[in-house]
Amino acid sequence: MTGNGDSQAVGGVSALPGVSGVPGVRPPASRQAFASRSAPDRDRLAYRGPSACAAAGITYRQLDYWARTGLVQPSVRPAHGAGSHRLYSFRDVLVLKIVKRLLDAGVSLPSIRTAVRALLTADPDELPGLTLMCDGAAVYRCASPEELAGLLDGGRGLFGIAVGAVWRDVEEALSRLAAERVDTGESVPGPGHPGDELAARRRRG
């Protein structure tokens, strides 16, 4: 699908440079700012379904359906029979929240699936610098501000998702929710949980 000017939908996903002056789109924060913020914790921690739902703003029914249909599956641990628990990584939860926004905007499911694949395979350091531009039918990729201007000049209604802004929202939400250590399976209660002090004493011991 090709837009007016030099912009075009490439593989259904948009990877935009920092953009200013576009309604609804904020320039992404520097990659260094995100790379240095709690990076070890993001790699070490995983989240069960209820925490993933709370951070992504979705229902458990949506989470379960997306996992069963392969739209967004837990990368840390899938469910294996009754009593097992899916475990989602930070990136998984980020993608869940973006999928919710794309669905709410009426973006087609094939385009969302393509965007999900791109987000899950992108270099983690690149994610905060991505911006997705959507018109409801496709997710656009612009290689330069000039291409973005050409896309906007086409007159179609567009909205943008700054991945960096969603990243901040998810990071803040997950910081208040229970998690599990990927390496040991140890529970990590959220702040204010009665088990916080006990867990801290055990770690110190």
C-alpha positions as CSV (number, residue, x, y, z in Angstrom):
1,M,0.0,0.0,0.0
2,T,1.5,3.3,-1.1
3,G,0.8,6.7,0.2
4,N,1.1,10.0,-1.7
5,G,4.6,11.4,-2.0
6,D,7.5,9.2,-1.1
7,S,5.9,7.4,1.9
8,Q,4.8,3.9,1.7
9,A,3.7,1.0,3.8
10,V,6.6,-1.4,3.9
11,G,5.9,-4.8,5.4
12,G,3.1,-3.1,7.4
13,V,5.3,-1.5,10.0
14,S,6.7,2.0,10.5
15,A,10.1,2.8,11.9
16,L,10.3,6.6,12.1
17,P,13.0,8.9,13.2
18,G,12.3,11.6,15.8
19,V,9.4,13.8,14.6
20,S,8.3,17.2,15.9
21,G,5.4,19.3,15.0
22,V,3.1,16.4,14.1
23,P,-0.2,16.4,16.1
24,G,-0.3,13.4,18.5
25,V,3.3,12.4,17.9
26,R,6.1,13.2,20.4
27,P,9.8,12.9,19.5
28,P,11.2,9.7,21.2
29,A,13.5,10.0,24.1
30,S,17.1,9.3,23.6
31,R,18.0,5.6,23.4
32,Q,20.6,6.1,26.1
33,A,18.0,7.3,28.6
34,F,16.0,4.2,28.2
35,A,18.9,1.8,27.9
36,S,20.3,2.9,31.3
37,R,16.9,2.8,33.2
38,S,16.5,-0.5,35.1
39,A,17.8,-2.5,32.2
40,P,19.1,-5.4,34.4
41,D,15.6,-5.7,36.1
42,R,13.9,-5.8,32.8
43,D,16.0,-8.7,31.7
44,R,15.7,-10.6,35.0
45,L,12.0,-10.2,35.7
46,A,8.9,-11.8,34.2
47,Y,5.2,-11.2,34.8
48,R,2.2,-13.5,35.2
49,G,-1.0,-12.8,33.4
50,P,-2.7,-10.6,35.9
51,S,0.3,-8.2,36.1
52,A,0.6,-8.2,32.3
53,C,-3.1,-7.3,32.0
54,A,-2.9,-4.5,34.5
55,A,0.2,-2.9,32.9
56,A,-1.1,-3.3,29.3
57,G,-4.7,-2.2,30.2
58,I,-6.4,-5.3,28.8
59,T,-8.6,-8.0,30.1
60,Y,-7.5,-11.5,31.0
61,R,-9.8,-12.8,28.3
62,Q,-8.0,-10.7,25.7
63,L,-4.6,-11.9,27.0
64,D,-5.7,-15.5,26.8
65,Y,-7.2,-15.2,23.3
66,W,-4.2,-13.4,21.9
67,A,-1.9,-16.1,23.3
68,R,-4.0,-18.9,22.0
69,T,-4.3,-17.4,18.5
70,G,-0.6,-16.5,18.4
71,L,-1.0,-12.8,18.2
72,V,1.1,-12.1,21.3
73,Q,2.5,-15.1,23.1
74,P,4.6,-15.1,26.3
75,S,8.2,-15.3,25.5
76,V,9.4,-16.4,29.0
77,R,7.1,-19.3,29.6
78,P,3.9,-20.5,27.8
79,A,1.1,-22.2,29.7
80,H,1.5,-26.0,29.9
81,G,-1.8,-27.5,31.0
82,A,-4.0,-26.8,34.0
83,G,-2.3,-25.0,36.9
84,S,0.6,-23.6,34.9
85,H,1.2,-19.9,34.5
86,R,2.2,-17.9,31.5
87,L,5.2,-15.6,32.1
88,Y,5.6,-12.4,30.0
89,S,8.7,-10.4,29.5
90,F,8.8,-6.6,29.7
91,R,8.9,-6.5,25.9
92,D,5.9,-8.8,25.7
93,V,3.9,-6.4,27.9
94,L,5.0,-3.4,25.9
95,V,3.7,-5.1,22.7
96,L,0.4,-6.1,24.4
97,K,-0.2,-2.4,25.2
98,I,0.6,-1.3,21.7
99,V,-1.7,-4.0,20.2
100,K,-4.5,-2.7,22.4
101,R,-4.0,0.8,21.1
102,L,-3.9,-0.4,17.5
103,L,-7.0,-2.5,17.9
104,D,-8.8,0.5,19.6
105,A,-7.9,2.6,16.5
106,G,-9.4,0.0,14.2
107,V,-6.1,-1.1,12.5
108,S,-6.5,-4.3,10.5
109,L,-5.4,-7.6,12.2
110,P,-2.9,-8.5,9.4
111,S,-1.2,-5.1,9.9
112,I,-1.2,-5.6,13.6
113,R,0.4,-9.0,13.3
114,T,3.1,-7.6,11.1
115,A,3.7,-4.8,13.6
116,V,4.0,-7.3,16.4
117,R,6.6,-9.3,14.6
118,A,8.6,-6.2,14.0
119,L,8.4,-5.1,17.6
120,L,9.3,-8.6,18.9
121,T,12.4,-8.9,16.6
122,A,13.7,-5.4,16.8
123,D,16.9,-4.6,18.7
124,P,15.7,-3.7,22.2
125,D,17.9,-0.5,22.1
126,E,16.0,0.6,19.0
127,L,12.5,0.2,20.4
128,P,12.3,3.5,22.4
129,G,13.1,5.4,19.1
130,L,10.4,3.9,17.1
131,T,7.1,5.6,16.2
132,L,4.3,3.9,14.4
133,M,2.1,5.9,12.0
134,C,-1.3,4.3,11.2
135,D,-4.3,5.1,9.1
136,G,-6.5,2.2,10.3
137,A,-5.7,0.0,7.3
138,A,-2.0,-0.1,7.5
139,V,1.0,0.8,9.7
140,Y,3.4,3.0,7.7
141,R,7.1,3.2,7.5
142,C,8.9,6.5,6.7
143,A,12.6,6.6,6.2
144,S,12.9,10.4,6.7
145,P,10.9,13.5,7.9
146,E,10.4,14.3,4.2
147,E,8.6,11.0,3.6
148,L,6.5,11.6,6.7
149,A,5.6,15.0,5.3
150,G,4.6,13.3,2.0
151,L,2.4,10.9,3.9
152,L,0.7,13.7,5.8
153,D,0.2,15.7,2.6
154,G,-1.9,12.8,1.2
155,G,-4.7,14.0,3.4
156,R,-5.5,10.7,5.1
157,G,-6.3,10.6,8.7
158,L,-3.3,9.3,10.7
159,F,-2.4,8.7,14.3
160,G,1.0,8.0,15.8
161,I,2.2,5.8,18.6
162,A,5.5,6.8,20.1
163,V,6.9,3.5,21.4
164,G,9.1,5.4,23.8
165,A,6.0,6.9,25.5
166,V,4.3,3.5,25.8
167,W,7.6,2.1,27.2
168,R,7.6,4.7,30.0
169,D,3.9,3.9,30.8
170,V,4.6,0.1,31.0
171,E,7.8,0.5,32.9
172,E,6.0,2.7,35.6
173,A,3.0,0.3,35.8
174,L,5.2,-2.9,36.1
175,S,7.3,-1.3,38.8
176,R,4.2,-1.4,41.1
177,L,3.2,-5.0,40.2
178,A,4.3,-8.4,41.3
179,A,6.9,-10.2,39.2
180,E,9.1,-13.4,39.2
181,R,12.8,-13.7,38.7
182,V,13.5,-15.5,35.4
183,D,16.5,-17.4,36.7
184,T,15.2,-18.6,40.1
185,G,11.4,-18.4,39.9
186,E,11.5,-16.3,43.1
187,S,8.5,-14.1,43.6
188,V,9.1,-10.3,43.7
189,P,6.1,-8.5,45.3
190,G,5.2,-5.1,44.2
191,P,6.0,-2.1,46.4
192,G,3.8,-2.0,49.5
193,H,3.1,-5.7,49.5
194,P,3.2,-7.3,52.9
195,G,5.9,-9.7,51.7
196,D,8.3,-6.9,50.6
197,E,10.2,-6.7,53.9
198,L,10.3,-10.4,54.4
199,A,11.6,-10.9,50.8
200,A,14.2,-8.2,51.4
201,R,15.4,-9.9,54.6
202,R,15.7,-13.2,52.7
203,R,17.8,-11.6,50.0
204,R,20.0,-9.9,52.6
205,G,20.4,-13.3,54.3
